[in-house]
Amino acid sequence: QVQLVESGGGLVQAGGSLRLSCRASGDILSVSSMYWYRQAPGKQRELVAAITSGGSTNYADSVKGRFTISRDNVKNLVYLQMNSLKPEDTAVYYCNLYLVIREHIKVVGYWGQGTQVTVSS
């Protein structure tokens, strides 16, 4: 019933920019923390950026100063603005949102389907 749809991935050259978006739809009562993860081939999924319900943000050291996470609380959206992209940023990026839905009284994490980001050198 709840669905997270990601978009914005693609192929860019090193130094370029992309903006990822993730929108949650369904019987959502509230949205708590939002996260962006990425998983490169042969590597574990890693946390890239996080934003709390109050708007506080945290970033992995590898993306600090280059990536910006933001949210739209009304539209249940989370964005990841990625600037100065490097080949090592190549990965599938996943959004992870903690939601309260009608079927639950507690917050539950939901995952997007992933969007491919490829940075060429």
VENFENFEN-V978175 format. One line per field, one symbol per residue. burial: + if it has 16 or more other ideal C-beta (glycine too) atoms within 10 Angstrom, else -. A space follows every 50 residues. Layout:
BEGIN
burial: ???
END
This chain:
BEGIN
burial: -+-+-+-++--+-----+-+++++---+--+-++++++---------+++ +-------+---+---+++++----+++++++--+---++++++++++++ +-----+--+-+-++-+-+--
END
